[in-house]
Amino acid sequence: MPRILMVTAEAAPFAKTGGLADVLGALPPALARLGEEVGVVMPRYDVASIPESQRVWHAMPLVVGPNRYTAAIDQVTVGGARYWFVDCPPLYNRGQVYGNFADNHVRFAALNLAAIGIARHMFRPDVFHGHDWPAGLLPVYLRENLRNDPTFFGAKCVTTIHNLGYQGNFPASCISDTGLNRALFHSEGLEFWGRLSFMKAGIVWSDAITTVSPTYAREIQTQEYGFSMDGLLRARSSRVHGILNGADYGEWNPETDAFAAHHFSSKNLAGKRAAKKALLAEVGLPANPDRPLLAVISRFAEQKGLDLIAAIVKDLLEEDTAVVILGEGDAQFEEMFRELARDFPETFAVRVGYDNGLAHRIEAGADLFLMPSRYEPCGLSQIYSLRYGTVPIVRATGGLEDTVDETTGFKFHEHTPAALLHSIRKAITEWKDRKTWLQRMRRGMAKDFSWAASAVEYQKLYRSL
């Protein structure tokens, strides 16, 4: 059995800003259930929520180029997987996970070096598995700085691209802060359009590259979705693997949901209508369960296609629907949705911020779920929606294409307001035919996108390496 050490900027439930954290909270325990020995290294942020942990290293020296730090290492075990937290207040006590900090390249270079320290002294892995750009320098340190160190002879490196739109690109001068050889800064190495790129580093130096859905693995090798790295990925296409993310049905299950006002199943959907009534009351929408309730739970970013929703507001008002929106992000979208709630309080309910409990209750109570993404590497909300009988309306891209079909949801291809509106109107028409609608709900609820199948695919990849 290969021993796997993962490196990540976030993992649920400790620190979360998006779907990456959900993956790192669920995949390692799923692999442990298959018999793998798995460890995860991440920062101990001041905003992290960490249960009682054991301090296993009191003073790890961290030398990052000209910068010197001392870190402590704490450990907890969850679901058979060990999580190590790098406690270095000068780097990680910033009140947030990422932030627009001038030393982010140092913060995450240090994370990779701390992971190597853990690998050297506490957990000798066969496979290093880095997630997204914060772990991009991990294979470079192993292959270049430590190329003659027998400690890591034979170890393999995997990089997972969760979202190619976030690349960790920094000024070229930052390489001197990382401790890497300046000779590596060239077009076939660390240089990306004149900048130092952590994501490119992970792609170039890894033995395998994975993405979070088969369709996204193909899309990132095209100019439309490749964020200027499509040529690099096409040149390494034999190393690129698309493995669909899974859902944690222990947390997202309408029969047992700890946050839901009412429970239900595909065999007994009475609780679904009760959950809808409770949700309408909670968010302050009129108590009318006999009109369709559309939901959006999203990071407010251009990627998510929220501008399409803004463009069809008048049409939604004419359709006599209710819409509940939960999320946070770009200020322009936050203000846009707040204005909709102020101007049309009978139709739009908006909650700006992240509220996990409310997210569960929205999934339980809504009829339709909107995901009009420009691109979506995998997406988890549509998978949760299927399990809760909340029929998804999605753009056919990335993981949305792979998880929603015409029997369980509604898909559109052109990223236009007209295409989205057409799908919504088609769905509302079917929603009024209760027999047909219940059949569609139940087909979606029967789908299984659990982590068990995805973990097996990762296990196969590790063994093949």
C-alpha positions in Angstrom: 0.0 0.0 0.0 1.5 3.4 -0.9 1.8 6.0 1.8 0.4 9.3 0.7 1.2 12.8 2.0 -1.1 15.6 0.8 -0.4 19.3 1.0 -3.2 21.9 0.9 -4.0 25.4 1.9 -7.4 24.4 3.4 -9.4 21.4 4.5 -12.8 21.1 6.0 -13.9 21.4 8.8 -10.7 23.2 9.9 -10.5 26.1 7.4 -12.6 26.5 4.3 -13.1 29.0 1.6 -14.4 26.7 -1.1 -14.7 23.2 -2.6 -11.0 22.5 -2.2 -11.6 22.3 1.6 -14.5 19.8 1.1 -12.2 17.5 -1.0 -9.4 17.5 1.6 -11.9 16.9 4.3 -13.4 13.9 2.6 -10.9 12.3 0.2 -8.2 11.4 2.9 -10.7 9.5 5.1 -12.1 7.8 2.1 -8.6 6.6 1.1 -8.0 5.5 4.7 -11.2 3.3 4.5 -9.6 1.6 1.5 -6.6 0.7 3.7 -4.3 3.5 2.5 -2.1 5.4 5.0 -2.8 9.1 4.4 -1.5 12.3 6.0 -2.4 15.9 5.2 -0.3 19.1 5.9 -1.9 22.5 6.1 -1.3 25.8 7.9 -2.8 26.4 11.3 -4.5 29.8 10.6 -5.7 32.0 13.5 -9.1 31.6 11.8 -9.0 27.8 11.7 -11.4 25.8 13.8 -9.3 22.8 15.1 -10.4 20.3 17.7 -8.1 19.4 20.5 -4.8 18.5 18.9 -1.5 17.0 20.0 1.7 19.0 19.6 4.1 16.6 18.0 6.9 19.0 17.1 7.6 22.1 19.2 10.2 23.9 17.1 10.6 23.0 13.5 13.2 25.3 11.8 11.8 26.7 8.5 14.4 28.2 6.1 12.7 29.8 3.1 15.3 31.5 1.0 16.7 34.3 3.2 13.7 34.0 5.6 13.9 32.0 8.8 11.0 30.9 10.9 10.2 28.5 13.7 7.0 26.4 13.4 5.3 24.0 15.7 3.4 21.0 14.3 0.1 19.9 15.7 -1.7 16.7 14.8 -5.3 15.3 14.8 -6.7 12.2 13.3 -10.0 12.2 11.5 -11.5 9.2 9.9 -8.2 7.3 10.0 -6.3 10.1 8.2 -3.7 12.2 10.0 -3.8 16.0 9.7 -0.8 18.1 10.6 -1.1 21.8 11.1 1.9 24.1 10.7 1.7 26.7 13.5 3.7 29.7 12.4 2.0 32.9 13.6 4.1 35.3 11.5 2.9 33.6 8.4 -0.6 32.3 9.1 -2.1 34.6 11.7 -3.6 37.0 9.2 -7.3 36.8 9.9 -8.0 34.9 6.6 -6.7 32.0 4.6 -5.3 33.6 1.5 -5.7 37.4 1.3 -3.8 39.8 -1.0 -0.6 39.6 1.0 2.8 40.6 -0.5 4.5 37.6 1.0 2.0 34.9 -0.1 4.8 33.3 -2.1 6.8 32.9 1.2 3.7 31.7 3.2 3.1 28.8 0.9 6.7 28.0 0.0 7.1 27.6 3.8 4.1 25.2 3.8 5.7 23.0 1.2 9.0 23.0 3.1 7.2 22.2 6.4 5.6 19.2 4.6 9.0 18.0 3.5 10.2 18.3 7.1 7.3 16.2 8.3 8.0 13.7 5.5 11.6 13.4 6.5 11.1 12.9 10.2 7.6 11.7 10.9 5.8 10.3 7.9 7.9 8.9 5.0 5.5 9.0 1.9 5.7 7.1 -1.3 3.6 9.7 -3.0 3.5 13.5 -2.4 0.1 14.9 -3.5 -0.2 18.7 -3.8 -3.4 20.5 -4.2 -3.7 23.6 -6.3 -1.1 26.4 -6.6 -0.2 26.7 -2.8 1.4 23.3 -3.1 3.0 23.9 -6.5 6.6 24.2 -5.3 6.5 20.9 -3.5 7.8 18.8 -6.5 10.3 21.4 -7.4 11.9 21.3 -3.9 11.9 17.5 -4.1 13.3 17.2 -7.6 15.8 20.1 -7.6 16.9 21.1 -4.1 16.7 17.6 -2.7 17.6 15.6 -5.9 20.6 14.0 -4.2 18.9 13.3 -0.9 18.3 9.5 -0.6 15.5 10.1 1.8 13.1 10.8 -1.1 14.5 8.5 -3.8 11.6 6.8 -5.5 9.0 9.1 -4.2 6.4 10.3 -6.8 4.6 13.6 -7.1 1.0 14.3 -8.0 -0.5 17.8 -8.5 -4.3 18.2 -8.5 -5.7 21.3 -10.4 -8.9 22.2 -8.6 -9.3 25.5 -10.5 -6.8 26.6 -13.2 -8.1 30.1 -12.9 -6.1 30.5 -9.7 -2.4 30.0 -10.5 -0.3 31.6 -7.8 1.6 33.9 -10.1 4.1 36.3 -8.5 6.8 38.9 -9.7 9.9 37.3 -11.0 11.9 38.8 -8.2 10.1 36.6 -5.7 12.1 33.5 -6.7 14.9 34.8 -4.4 12.5 34.4 -1.4 11.8 30.8 -2.2 15.3 29.3 -2.0 15.0 27.9 -5.6 17.8 28.3 -8.1 17.3 31.3 -10.4 18.5 29.0 -13.3 15.0 27.3 -13.1 13.3 30.6 -14.1 12.9 30.0 -17.8 10.1 29.2 -20.3 10.3 25.4 -19.7 10.5 25.9 -15.9 9.1 28.3 -13.4 8.6 31.3 -15.7 5.1 32.1 -17.0 4.7 35.3 -19.0 7.5 36.9 -17.1 6.2 35.8 -13.7 7.0 33.1 -11.2 4.1 30.6 -11.3 3.4 28.1 -8.5 0.8 26.3 -10.6 3.1 25.9 -13.6 5.8 24.5 -11.2 3.4 21.8 -10.0 2.4 20.9 -13.6 6.0 20.8 -14.9 7.7 18.8 -12.1 4.9 16.3 -11.2 4.7 12.7 -12.3 0.9 13.0 -12.7 -1.6 15.8 -12.9 -5.2 15.3 -11.9 -8.2 17.5 -12.3 -11.6 17.1 -10.5 -13.7 15.9 -13.4 -13.1 14.1 -16.8 -14.6 17.0 -18.8 -12.5 19.6 -17.0 -9.4 17.5 -17.8 -10.2 17.9 -21.5 -11.3 21.6 -21.2 -8.1 22.9 -19.6 -6.2 21.6 -22.7 -8.2 24.1 -24.9 -7.6 27.8 -25.4 -11.0 28.7 -24.0 -10.5 27.1 -20.6 -6.7 26.8 -20.4 -5.8 30.2 -18.9 -2.8 30.3 -21.2 -1.5 27.0 -19.8 -3.4 24.9 -22.4 -0.3 24.3 -24.5 1.7 23.2 -21.4 -1.0 20.8 -20.5 -1.4 19.5 -24.0 2.3 18.7 -24.1 1.8 16.7 -20.9 -1.6 15.2 -21.8 -0.5 11.6 -21.1 0.0 12.7 -17.5 -3.4 14.4 -17.1 -6.2 12.4 -15.4 -9.7 13.6 -14.7 -11.1 12.1 -11.5 -14.6 13.3 -10.5 -14.9 14.7 -7.0 -17.2 13.0 -4.6 -19.9 14.1 -2.2 -19.8 13.4 1.6 -23.2 11.8 2.0 -22.5 11.5 5.7 -23.0 15.3 5.9 -25.2 15.8 2.9 -28.2 13.5 3.3 -31.8 14.6 3.5 -32.7 11.6 5.7 -30.3 12.6 8.5 -29.2 16.2 7.8 -28.3 17.8 11.2 -29.1 21.3 9.9 -32.4 20.6 8.1 -35.7 21.6 9.6 -37.3 18.4 8.2 -36.1 15.1 6.9 -37.2 13.2 3.9 -36.3 10.5 1.4 -37.1 9.6 -2.2 -39.8 7.2 -0.8 -41.4 9.8 1.5 -41.1 13.4 0.2 -43.5 15.0 2.6 -40.6 16.5 4.5 -39.4 18.3 1.3 -42.5 20.5 1.2 -42.3 21.1 5.0 -38.6 22.1 4.5 -39.6 24.5 1.8 -42.2 26.2 4.1 -39.6 26.5 6.8 -37.0 27.9 4.5 -39.4 30.6 3.1 -40.1 31.7 6.7 -36.4 31.7 7.6 -35.3 33.9 4.7 -38.4 36.2 4.9 -40.1 35.3 1.6 -43.9 35.0 1.3 -45.2 31.8 2.7 -46.4 30.5 -0.6 -45.0 26.9 -1.3 -47.1 26.7 -4.5 -44.7 28.7 -6.6 -41.2 27.4 -7.6 -38.3 28.3 -5.3 -35.0 28.8 -7.1 -31.7 28.7 -5.2 -28.2 29.9 -5.7 -25.4 29.0 -3.3 -22.1 30.3 -4.7 -18.9 32.1 -4.3 -19.7 35.5 -5.9 -17.2 35.6 -8.8 -17.4 36.1 -12.5 -16.6 32.4 -13.1 -20.0 31.5 -11.6 -22.0 33.2 -14.3 -24.0 35.4 -11.9 -24.2 38.1 -14.5 -26.6 35.8 -16.4 -29.0 35.8 -13.4 -28.8 39.6 -13.2 -29.7 39.8 -16.9 -33.0 37.9 -16.5 -34.3 39.5 -13.3 -37.4 41.0 -15.1 -38.2 37.7 -16.7 -38.0 35.9 -13.3 -40.4 38.4 -11.9 -42.8 37.7 -14.7 -42.6 33.9 -14.1 -43.9 34.3 -10.5 -40.9 32.5 -8.9 -39.1 33.0 -5.6 -35.3 33.1 -5.4 -33.0 32.6 -2.5 -29.3 33.4 -2.8 -26.4 32.7 -0.4 -22.8 33.5 -0.9 -20.0 36.1 -0.7 -17.2 37.3 -2.8 -16.8 40.2 -5.3 -18.2 43.4 -4.0 -20.0 44.2 -7.2 -22.0 40.9 -7.0 -22.7 41.3 -3.3 -24.1 44.8 -3.8 -26.1 43.6 -6.9 -27.8 40.9 -5.0 -28.5 43.2 -2.0 -30.2 45.6 -4.3 -32.4 42.9 -5.8 -33.5 41.9 -2.3 -34.3 45.6 -1.4 -36.1 46.2 -4.7 -38.0 43.0 -4.9 -38.4 41.6 -1.4 -41.4 39.4 -2.4 -39.2 37.5 -4.9 -35.5 37.7 -3.8 -34.0 36.8 -0.5 -30.3 37.3 -0.2 -27.8 36.4 2.5 -24.3 37.7 2.0 -21.7 35.5 3.8 -21.1 31.9 4.4 -23.6 30.0 6.5 -23.2 26.2 6.3 -26.4 25.5 8.2 -28.4 27.7 5.9 -26.8 26.1 2.9 -28.1 22.8 4.0 -31.6 24.1 4.6 -31.6 25.8 1.1 -30.7 22.5 -0.5 -33.5 20.8 1.5 -36.1 23.4 0.8 -35.6 24.7 -2.8 -37.2 23.2 -5.9 -34.5 24.2 -8.4 -30.8 25.0 -8.1 -29.0 27.4 -10.5 -25.4 26.9 -11.6 -24.8 29.0 -14.8 -21.0 28.8 -14.5 -18.7 30.0 -17.2 -16.6 27.1 -16.3 -16.8 24.7 -13.3 -14.0 22.2 -12.6 -16.3 19.9 -10.7 -18.8 21.6 -8.5 -20.4 20.0 -5.5 -23.6 21.9 -5.0 -25.2 20.2 -8.0 -24.4 16.8 -6.5 -25.9 17.9 -3.2 -28.9 19.2 -5.0 -29.5 15.9 -6.8 -29.5 14.0 -3.5 -32.0 16.5 -2.0 -34.4 16.4 -4.9 -33.5 20.0 -5.7 -33.4 19.8 -9.5 -30.2 21.5 -10.9 -30.2 23.8 -13.9 -26.5 24.0 -15.0 -24.3 25.1 -17.9 -22.8 22.0 -19.6 -19.2 22.5 -18.6 -16.7 20.6 -16.4 -18.1 18.6 -13.7 -21.6 19.9 -14.3 -21.6 18.1 -17.7 -20.4 14.9 -16.0 -22.9 14.8 -13.1 -26.2 16.2 -14.5 -28.0 14.5 -17.4 -31.3 15.3 -19.1 -33.1 12.8 -16.9 -32.1 14.4 -13.6 -31.7 18.1 -14.4 -31.6 20.7 -17.1 -28.5 21.8 -19.1 -27.7 24.6 -21.5 -24.6 25.1 -23.6 -24.4 28.7 -24.7 -23.3 31.0 -21.9 -26.1 33.5 -22.5 -29.0 34.9 -20.5 -31.4 33.6 -23.2 -30.1 30.0 -22.8 -30.3 30.1 -19.0 -33.9 31.6 -19.2 -35.0 28.9 -21.7 -33.8 26.2 -19.3 -35.5 27.8 -16.3 -38.8 28.2 -18.2 -38.6 24.6 -19.4 -38.0 23.5 -15.8 -40.9 25.5 -14.4 -43.2 24.1 -17.0 -42.3 20.6 -15.9 -42.5 21.5 -12.2 -46.2 22.2 -12.7 -46.6 18.6 -13.8 -46.2 17.0 -10.4 -46.0 13.4 -11.5 -43.3 14.0 -14.1 -41.4 16.3 -11.6 -41.4 13.7 -8.8 -40.0 11.1 -11.2 -37.2 13.5 -12.1 -36.5 14.2 -8.4 -36.3 10.6 -7.6 -33.9 9.8 -10.4 -31.6 12.5 -9.2 -31.9 11.3 -5.6 -30.9 7.8 -6.6 -27.5 8.9 -8.1 -24.4 7.9 -6.2 -21.5 10.4 -6.4 -20.0 9.3 -3.1 -16.2 9.5 -2.4 -15.9 5.7 -2.4 -15.7 5.5 -6.2 -13.5 8.5 -6.6 -11.1 7.3 -3.9 -10.6 4.0 -5.8 -9.6 6.0 -8.9 -6.9 7.9 -6.8 -5.8 4.6 -5.4 -5.3 3.2 -8.9 -3.3 6.3 -9.9 -1.0 6.1 -6.9 -0.3 2.4 -7.5 0.3 3.0 -11.2 3.1 5.5 -10.2 
